[in-house]
Amino acid sequence: MTALTISRRRVAVPDWLVQHGGLLAVLVSVCLYLSVSTEVFATTPNIINVLRQVAVIGVLAAGLTLLMASGGLDFSLGSQVAVITAVAAQLIANGTSTPVAMVCGLALGAVFGLVNGFVITFFGVAPFVTTLATATILDGVALVAMQGQAISISDQLTWLGTGEVLGLPLLLVIAGVVCAAAAVVLRWTRFGRDALAIGGNHVAARLGGIAVMRHTISLYVLNGVLAGVAAIMLLSRLGAASPGTAGLHLELTVVAAVVIGGTALYGGSATVLGTVLGVVLLGVVANGINLLQIDSFYQPVSVGVVLLVAAIVNHLRHRSAH
C-alpha cells in the first residue's frame, strides 16, 4: 500500500485583510442588501454621488487619524469648517477673489489648530475639554459671521464642486490624495512613527528625544489646515454657506469613521485604510436611508449607534492587547 504524502501549504492572509476583514464584510453586506432592495443604489451616478458626498468627511478623518494616533482628539473640526465656510463665503460675496478667499480659509484653519494645540500642550487642558469649548465658541462665531442668513457664492467654485478628473469627481480625487498622503506619513515617515510613539507612551517618547509639545501642536495645526480644505470643498459643493452647515454633526461623523476604522481611542495604533472604509460605510448607510425612504431623523441615530458599538469594540480590543 503506497503512502501518499499530501503537502499542505499555509495560505498567507494579508495583514490589512486580517485587521479590516470584519469591517469590509459589513460594508459588502450593506452594499449587497441595498443593491437588492433598491435599483438605484448600484448605479454609477449614485455611487459617484455617494463618493462625492463623503469626500469632505474623508479629508477630515485622514487628519484626525494622525491626531488620534498620538493620543489627541479634536471635537472642533466640524465647527472650524462652519466658520471657515462662512468667512470664505462672505469674502467671495463681497468681491474678494476666490483664490485669496481660499488661502484665507486655510490660514484661518491653521490658526484654529494652533490655538487648540497651544492650550492643550502649554496649559495641560484635556483635548476633549479644550476642543469642545472651542467648538462651542466657533459655532457662535459662525452664526455671527453669517448673521443668521445663508450666503451664496453663485458659481465661483462650481469648477471644484462639479469638476472631474478622468471621470472621477475632483472632490473625490482631492480626498484620495489627502488620505494616501496620510497613510504614507503614518507608516513610512518619522513624523508618523513619532505620533504613534507619543500615543503609546508620551513620557517614554519624550525621554526618547521626541519633541512631544512641538509634535502635538503640529498635528493640531495640520488638522486645522485640513479643516480649511474640507470647508472649501463643502462650500464648492453646496454653493452657499448657511446656518447649520457642518458643526457638531459633521464632527461626530468624522470621529465615528475613525473609530470604526480601528484607530485606538487611547493612541498608539491607527490605520488610514480602516478610516477610509469607515467613511465609505457611513456614506453608504446614509445613502441607503435616503433610498429606502426612511425618515432622515434616523441618520444621526445610526451614526450614534455605530459610534457606540465601535467604541466598545475598540475598548475591548485595547484591553485584550494589554
N, C-alpha and C positions, 0 to 999 in steps of 0.2 A: 504493500500500500504506500503510495507516494505521498509524502508530506508536502503540503502546499504552504508556502510561506507568503503571507499577504502583508505587504508593507503599507503601513498607514502613514500618510503624510498629514501633518497638522496644518490646517489652513490658517494662514496669518490674517487676522482681522485688523484692519487699520485702527489706530488709536482713536481717531476722530469718530469712527462709527461706534466704537465701544462707548465713548463718552456721550455721544449725542444720539445713540440709536433709539432710545425711548422717545425723545422729543421729535425725532424725524418720523417715527412710526405714528405718533399722534397727529403730526402735520399731514402726513399722507392719508391717514384715515379720515380726517376732517375734509380734505380735498375730495376724496372719493365719495364721501357722503353728499357733499354739496353738488358734485357733478351729477349724481343720480337724482337728487332732489330738485334740481333746477337746471334748465337747459342753458341758462345764461352764464353760469359760473365758469365753465371750461372754455368759453370763447376767448379768442385772442384779445379783443378790445377790453373785456372785463379784467383779464389777467394783467394787462398793461395798466389799466386804471388802478388796480389794487397796488401794484408796484410803485406807481407814481405817488399814491397817497401815503405809502409807508416810507417814502424816501426821506422825509423830514425826520421821522422817528429814528430811522437808521443812522442819520448823521449824529443826532444827539446821543443815541445809545452807544455808538462807537466810542465817543469821548468819555461817556460815563463808565464804560467798561474799563478803560485805562485808569480812571479815577478810583473806582471801587476795587481794582486790583491792589491799590496802595492802601486800602482801608478807608478811603474817603467816601463822601456822599454829597450830592447836591440836589436839594429839593427845589431849587430856584430856577432851574433851566427853563421850564415852561413859562415862568413869569419873565425871565430875561427875554425870551422870544417875543412875548406880548409887548414889552416895552420897545424893543428894537424894531418890531414890525410897525408900531405906532409912530415912532420917531422917523423911520425911513419913509413911511407913507406921507407924513407931514412935510418932510423936506422935498420929496418929489412933487407933491401937490402945490407947494409954494414956489416951484420953479427951479429948485436945485437939480443939477444934472444927476442922472441915475448913477453913474459910476461914483460920484462923490458921496451920494446918499448910501451906497453900498459899503464904501470904505468907512463911513461914519458908523454904520451899523456894526461892522466888525470891531472897530475901535471901542465902541460902547460895550460890546460883549466882553472884550478883554478887560475893561475897567471893572465890570461886574465881577468877573472871575478873580481879579486882583484883590478886590475888597474882601470877597469871601475867603480867599487864601490867607490874606493878611490877618483877619480876625481869628481864624482858626489856628494859625501857627503861632502868632505873637501873643495872643491873649488866651490861648488854650481852650477856647469855647468849642463845645462838641459840634461836629459838622452838621448834625441833624438840627440842632437849635439854631445855629448860625444861618444856614441856608433856608430854614423855614421862616425865620424872621425876615431875611432878605426877600423871600418870595412874597410875603405879606406886604412889604413896602413897595415892591415893584408892581404888584397887582394894582395898588392905588395909583402909582405913577403912570401906569398905562392908561388908566381911566382919565387922569388929568391931561395927559398928552393928547388923547382923542376927544377930550371934553364931552365924553359920553356919546359921541356920534361916529358913524363909520366914515372913513377917509378913503376915497377912491384914488387910484393912481392911473386910471384909464388903461391904456395898452403899453405903458412904459416898460413893463417886464414880461410882456407876452412871449418874447423870444426865449425866455428862460423857462416860463411855466409850461409852455406847449411845444417847445423845441425838441428835436430828435437828433440822435447821432446813430447812424447805421440802423435806423428803425426802432431804436430804443429811446425812451423819454430822457431828455437831458438831465432832469432831476434825478432819475434813477442812476444815470452814469456818474453824476457827482457823488451820490450816496455810495455807490460801489467803490469809487476811488478812495473816499474817506475811510470806509470800512476796511478795504485792502491795506491802506496805509497804517491803520490802527493795528491790524493783525501783524504786519511786518514789524512795527515798532515794539509790540508786546513780546514777540517771540524772538526776534533776531537783533535787537539793539540793546545797548547798555541802559538806555533810558527805561525801556520796558522791564528789563530784569531788575533794575533798581526799584521800580514801582512794586513789583511782586515781592521783593525783599522787604520793603517798608511795610507792606501789608501783612507779611508773615510775622515780622517782629521788628517794630520800628526802633527799639532800643539796640538790638543787635545790628540793625542796618546802620545806625549812627556810629556805633563802635567800629563797624567795618569800613568807615570812611565815606559813607554816603551822606551828602548834604540833604538831610531829610526835609528841613524847612524850605529850602530853595526848590527842591523837587516837588514838594506838595503844592507850593504856590504856582509853580509852572503848570501843574496838572489842572488847577482851577482856572488859570488863565486860558489854557488850551480849551477847556470846556466852554468858557465864555466866548471865545472866538468861534467855536463850532455852533454855539447858540446863535451867533450873528449870521453864520452861513445858513443855518436852518430857518432863521427868521426871513431872510431874503428869499429863500426857496418857497416858504409858505406864502409870502406876500405876492410872489410871482404867480403862484397857483390860484390864489383867491382873487387877486386884482384889487384888493382893498384890505384895510385894517379896520376891525370893528370890535366893540366891547365883547368880551367872551372869547376872542381869538387866543388860542394857546392857553396859558395858565396852568393851574394845578392838574387838570385832567390830562393834558399832554405830558406833564412830568411823571405822573403816576403810570402812564402807559409806557414811557421810556424805562422807568425803573422796573416795571413788570417784565419787559422784554429782556433786560439784562439779567434779572434774577432767574427767569425761566430758562435762559441760555446756560445757566450753571455757574455764573460768576459768584464767588463766595461773598456773602454779606459781611464777613469779617476781614476780607482782604487776603492776599497771598495766593489767590487762584482765580484765573479769569480766562475766558475764551471768546474771541470775537466771532468765530463761526457759530457758536451757540447763541450769541446775541442776535446775529442775523436771522437764524432760524426762529428765535423768539419774536422778533419784529414781524417776520412774514406770517407766523401763526396768528398773532394778534390782528394783523391786517386781514387775513383770510376769515377769521371769526367775525370781525366787524362787517366785512362784505357779505358773509353768509346771513347775518342777522337782517341786513337790508334786503337781500334777495328773497329770503323766506318770509318777508313782510312781518317780522317780529317787531314789537314795539321798540323803538330806539332807546327807550329808557333802560332796557335790559343790557345795553352795551357796556356802560360803566359797571354794572353788576358782574358781567362776565369777566371784565378786566380785574375787578377786585377779587373774584373767586380764584382766577388763575394765579394772581399775585400771591394770595394767601397759601394756596397749595404749593406753589413754587418755593415760597419762603420756608414752609415746613420741611419740604424735601431737602432744601439747601441746608437747613439747620441739622437735620438728621445725618446728612452726608458729612458735614463738618464734625459732628460729634463722633461718628464712627471712625473718622480718619484719625482721631486723637484718642 
